[in-house]
Amino acid sequence: MFSFFQRLGRSLMLPVAVLPAAAIITGIGNALTAMGVLPTVAAFFSSAGTTLLEQLGILFAIGVALGMAKKNDGAVALAAAVGFFLTTVVLSPKKLAPLLGIKETGVDDAFIQMNNSNVFIGLIIGLIAAYTYNKFSKTELPTALSFFSGKRLVPILTAFFSIILAVIMLFVWPYIYAAIVIFGTWILDMGPFGAFLYGFFNRLLIPTGLHHALNSVFWFDLAGINDIAKFQTGDGAVHGVTGRYMAGFFPVMMFGIPAAALAMYHTAETKQKKRVYGLMFGGAISAFFVGVTEPIEFSFMFVAPVLFVIHAFLTGLSMFIAALFHWTAGFSFSAGLIDYVLSLINPVANQPYMLLLQGLAFFVIYYVVFRLAIRFLKLNTPGRGDNLLPDPTSDSATTGDTPDTEAGTSNKYTHTASQLLEGLGGKSNIMTLTNCATRLRIELHDNSKIDEAKIKGAGAVGVTQSGKHNTQVIIGTQVQQVADEIETQMEK
């Protein structure tokens, strides 16, 4: 079950990666509108950005299907598209009204949400398509039906499974929708304290990947909150409120996480400082500019869990303060400098500059609290106690045969991938290899064959294991290139 939710969390990163494009395109439209120039061009860009945000349901369906399938195959993406459109169109008020023999206005309001932005339906259809692919993509039918064997069978069966889903959702969806709305309304009714609870649990759920599910309630249109789309488009936005479930992340990701990295660097043993600097500097830059915090968070999450609880509390506190004073800003990817700058030209933002002042205060708070906690509680953060980082130039980081590569095909990731492959027990020990924004996610035959020193010597931030088979290796934002190179070496 834990592995399932990890893979689901990783799968959600694929459609989420499309959101920066929506933010940039919408930002261009907002900038031109604010300057009062080229109104037609401004409207065109605003419309283009909104269009992406209105297709999140189908994007999530395809992303989850590809991420949860055993292989990234076009057949599973096609199956997801077939299943999604079948379900959402059949359950739309326009189609339901004649089926139920009532007027379109008499159809339950819940079914109005059965459109291309319905992320919840996208998740379910994605899982159905992935299951169908994993189960039936190699099925052989009798000779008379052999044309429909294998991968061609996947979208066909997905369509039939989606019909079953549509029938079930016809009766269940109104209750599911009502429950989600009640949950979202409960948080909304709690005002700033609700924002605190969201921020706190958002961070605590990161190790499981379930924070993506929690985010879906507040960022997308599951409970009518739809914070991201309303902020970017202004449609249904409430000034000073829309963006509440995003704004408080900016002080944490742009200032708090770099401060935590600095505190861990300053508290590292003298001989370890140079290695810790290399680890922390890259993670801090990533957090500040892009809002990707996992390289830093995973460096202390498991070795010093008390720090992670403190981090979750401070994130909730930041969300509370921003919501209390109605300081709002928004993002389409994460709360880094790039999205913050785009927020400055968004008319929905409310006093976003105050988040910078809050961020400076949180830089001091994070640094002081982390440094004192590490010192007085004697925590094993990177470069301290039992958590010493190996020297990349030592024998432990350089020994072992490098997989053969054809002349002229090596790149700067070749040695890193080779060493990681060795540290994971060789390609014969690897069952599946995937990646999210910053982590390799590997299913191994035997976790006991892992050599953590060799993996960290290759430049990995850390290694986490779950059970006997599941492992994560925190790489950083260059994880995609590393994963590609590992797969290339495994194929050889």
N, C-alpha and C positions, 0 to 999 in steps of 0.2 A: 504493500500500500504506500509506504514512504517513497519507494522508487517511482511509483506511478505519479504521485504528486510532484516529485522532482522533475520528471520528464514533461509533465503538463506545464509546469512553470517555465521550463526552457522553451517549450513550444510556443508559448504566448509571446516570447521575445521577437519572433519573426514578424507577426503583424504589427507589434508595437514599433518595430524598426521603421515602419512606413510613416509613422506620425511626425517625425521631424520634417519630412517633405511638406506635410500639410501645414506645419507651423511656419515654415519659411515662406511658402507660397501665400498663405494668409497674411503673414507679416508684411510682405511686399505690398499687398493690397491695402492694408491698414496704413502703411507709411505714405503711400501715394494719396490716400484719402485725407490723412492728417495734413499733408502739405498742400492739399487742394489743387493738385495737378493731375492731368490725364485721368479724368473721372471714369471714362469708359474702360481704360486699361486697369484701373484700380478695381472696378467692379468685376472685371474678367478674372483677375487674380484671386479676389475674395471668393468668387463663385467656384473657382478651381480648387482652392483649399477646402472649402466647405464640402465639395463633392467627395473628397477623400474621407472626410470624417463621417459622411453619411453612408459609407460602405463598410463600416467596421465589422458588421456581422459576417459578411461573406469573407472578408479578409481573415477574421479569426477562424472561421470554419476551415479555410484552406491551410492557414498556418498551423493549427492544431493537428489537422490530418497529416500534414507532412512531418511534423515533429514527433507524432506518436506512432507513425508507421515505421516498420523495420527498415525501410529504405526510402529515401527521397525520390519518389517516382511520380511522373505526371499523371498516372492513372488514379492515384489516390487524391490528387488535387482536383481532377475532373469529377471524381465521385463526390467530393465534398461540395463542389459547386452544384451538381445535380441535386443532391439531397437538400441543400440549403434552399434553393429556389423552389423545389417541390413543396417543402414544408411551409415556408413563409407565404408563398402565393396561395396555396390551398387554404391556409388559415387566415388569410386577409379578409377584412369585412366585405370586400367586393365579391369574393368567391363564396364566403360562408352564408351570406344573406339568402341567395337562391337555394342553397343546400338545406338551410334550416327553415325555409319558407317564411322568412320575416324580412322587414325592411332593413336596409343597410345601417340605418341609424339605431336599430334595435340590437345590434351585435355588441357583446360585452366590450367595454373600453379596453380591456387587456389586449384584445386582438389587434387593436390599432398599432401596438408595438411590434407586431409581426412584420417587420420590414428589414431592409438591408442593414440597418444599424443595430439590430438585435443581437448583441454579443452572446447572451445566454444560449440562444438557439444555435448560434455559430459554434460554441464550445461543444454542445451535444452532437451536432452533425459532424463536426471534426472527429470526435471520438468514434462515432459510428463508422465513418469512412475509413479511419485507421484500423479499426477492428476488422472490418470487412477485407481490407487489403491484406492484413497479416494472416487472416484465416483462409482466404479463398484465392489469393493471387496466383497460386500454383495449382489450382484445382483443374483437373482434366475432365471434360464432359464427354458423353458418347460421341462417336464419329459424326453422326448427323448434326450435332450441335457443337462440334469442335471449334468452329470459328469463334464462339463466344467463351472459350476456355481461357484460363489464366487471368491476365490483367484486364481483359475486356469484360470479364465477369464482374469485376469490382464495382464499376458505376451502376451496372444493372441491379445487382443485389442491394447496393446502397439505396437505390430508388425505392425498392420494395420495403426495405427497413424504414425508410423515411415516411412511407405511407402509414406504417404501423405507428411510428412516432407521432405523426399528425393526428391520428385517431386518439391516441392517448392524451396528447396535449389539448385536444378539443375539450376534454373534460377536466384535465388537471391544471392547465395553464392559468385559468382565472385565479385559482387558489395559490399557485406558486407566485404569481405576480403580486397578489395581495400581500403575501408574507414578506416578499422583498420590499415592497413599498412601506410596510409597517416597520421593518428593521431600519430602512433608510430614514424614515420619518422620525423614528425614535432617536437616532443620532442627531438629525437636524434639530429636533425640538430641544436637545441639550446644548445647542449653541456652541460656544467656544470649548466647553468641556467635552462635547461630542468630538470636536476636532482633536482634542488631546487624546481621547481614547483611540481614535483612528490612527493617529501618528504613532502612538505607543505600540499598538498591535501590528501595525504595518512593519515596523522594524523587527519585532520579536518573531514574526512569521517568516522572515527571510531565509533561515536555514532550511525550511521545509518547502519553500517555493510557493506556499499558500498565500503570501502577500499579494500575488497577482490576482487571486480570486477576490480578496478583500478590496483591492484597488478597483476592480470591475464594478463594484457596487457604487462607488463614489465618483469615479472618473468617467464611467460610461452610462448608458441609458438603461440600467437595470431597475432602478428605483426612482427614476425621474430626476435624479441629481445631475448626472451628465456634465460634470464640472469642466472637463476638457473641451468638449464640443461647444458648450454654452459660452465659455470664455473666449474661444477662438473665433466664433461666429457672431457672438452677441445676441443670438436668438434665444429669448427667454432668460437672459442674464439679469441678475439683480446686483446693482453696483454696490461694492463693498462686501458682498456675500459670495457671489460666483467667483471661484478661485480659492475659496476657504480651504479646500482639501488638497491644495497644491502649494499655496504661498509659504507656509511654514517650513517647507522642505528646503527652500533656497538658503536661509541662514545656516542650516545644518550641513547641506552638501557643499556649498561654496566656502564656508568658513569653519564649521564645526569639525568636519572630517579632516581637513588639512591640519587643524590645530591638534587633533588627536594623533595624527601622524607625527607632528613635530614633538609632542610629548613623549611618544614611544621612541623617537630617535634620541632625544635628550636623556632618557632614562636607560638606554642600552649600555652594555658594558663597553668600555673604551675601545677594546680591540674589535668590537662588533659594529661600531658606529658607521664605518664606511659601507659595510654590507647592508645595514639597516637603512642607511640614507638612500641607497640605490632602490631599495624596495619601497620605501615610503614616498620618495619624491615623485616617482611616476604615478603612484596611486593618488597622491594629493593633487597633482596637475589634472588627472582624469576627473576627479571629483569636482574640482573648481570649474573647469571649462565645460565639461560634458554632463556632469551629474552622475557619473558611474562611480559608485562608492564601494562596490564589492571587494576590490583588491585590498582596501584598507580594512573593511569590516571583517573579512575572513581571516585577516592576519591576527585578530585578537578574539574573534567570536568563540572559538572552541578552547583556546589556551587560557583565556581569561574571561569566562562568561559573565562575571560580575560587571566587567566593563561594558559588555554588550547590553546588559539590563540598564545600566546607567545611560548608555547611548539611546536606548529606546525611550527612556523617561525624558531625556533632554529633547528628543525629537517631538514627543508629545507636548512638552512645554513650549517649544517653538511654535507648533501648530496652534496651541492655545493662545499665545500672545498675539500672533498675527491675526487670528480670528477675533480676539477680544477688541482690538483696535481697528478692525476692518481694513487691514493692509492686505491687498490682494495682488497677486501676479500669477501667471499660469505657464504651463509648458505643454509640449506635445510629446517630448521624449523623456526628459528628466530635468531636475532643478539645477542646471548648471548655468554658467555665464551666457552661453549662446541663447538659451531660451529666455533668460532674464532680460537680455537686451531687446529681444523681440517683444517682450511684455511691455517695455517702456512705450512702444508706439501702439499698443492695443488700448482702445478706448474703454474697455471693460476694467482694466487695471485701476486700482485705487491706492494712491500714495505708495507705489512700489519702491520708491527710493528709501522709505523707512525700513524696508527689509535689509538694506545694506547696513544701516545703523544697528539693527537688531543682529545682523550677522557679525559685525565687529564685536558686539557684546558677547555673542555666543563663541567667538573665537577664544576670547579670554576665559570664559566659563569652561569650555571643553579642555583647554590646555591645562588650567589649574586643577580641575577635577580629575582628569586622566593622570596627570603627573603625580598628584598626591596619592591617588588610589594605587597606582603602580608601586610607588615607594613604600607606603605604609602597609599595604596588603601583600607586598613582595610578589607581585604577579609576574608570571612568565610570558611577558610580551616578547615579540621578536628581538633577539639579541640579548636575552636575559635568562638566567637560571638554566633550565633544561631545554630552552627553546633557542639554542644558538644556531646561527645560520652558517652553513658550510661555505668554505672559500671556493668560488667558482674555478679558481686556478689549481686547486688541490687535486690529488689523485682521485678522490671520491667523486669529483665532478667531471673528470676527463677520461677515466679508464673505460675500457670496453670497446668492442669493435663497432664501428659506425656502419650501418647498413649501406650496401653499395648503392651509389647513385651514378647515373649515366653522365658522362663528361658534358659539362656545360649546363647541367640542370640543377646544380646545387644553388642555394640562396642563403640569406642570413638566418633562415629558420631551420636549415638542414640539420645543423649540429644540435640545436635545441630539441627538435623533434626526435632525433636519433637517441639522445640521452633520456628523454621522457619515455620513449618506447622501451628502452632498457629498464628504466626505473619501474615501469608497469609490469615487468615480467616478460617482456617480449610480445610479439604479435600473436603468438599462439595462446597467450593468456587473455587476449582481448576478445570479448564477444560482440560488444557494440561500442561505438565511439560517436558521441555527438557533442555539441557545444552550445552555450548560451552566450550572453553578451561578454562575459569575462571568464567563464569556467569551462573546462573540459568535463564532460559527464561520461564516465566509462563504466561498462558492466564487464567485470572480469570473471574468469573461471575461479580464481583463487586470490583473494585480497592479501593473503599471507606472503605472496611473492613480491609485494611492493617494496621498493627501496626508496624511502622518503628522502634520505640524504641525497641520493642521485637526482631525484625529481626536483628538489629545491636547488640543487647545484646547477640545474639547467635554467634557473631563473624563475621557477614557479613561486608564487607567494605562499602557498600552503597546500596541504593535502587533507581531505576529510574522507572518512570511510563510513559506510553504513552497511552493517551486516557482513556477510561473507563475499558479496559480489559487487556491490555498488561503491564507486569511488568518484570523488570530484577533485580536480586539480585546478586551483585558482591561478590563472595566467595573467589576465589583464585584458585590455582592449584589443590586443593583437591576437586574441585567442583563435579567431577564424583562420588566420594564416598558418598558425601552428597546427591546428586541427587538419587543415588541408594537406600540410606537409607530412604529418603522421600517416594520414590515409594513403598518400602517394608512396611512402616507404613501405607501408603494409602491403600494398598491391604488388610491389616488387619482390 
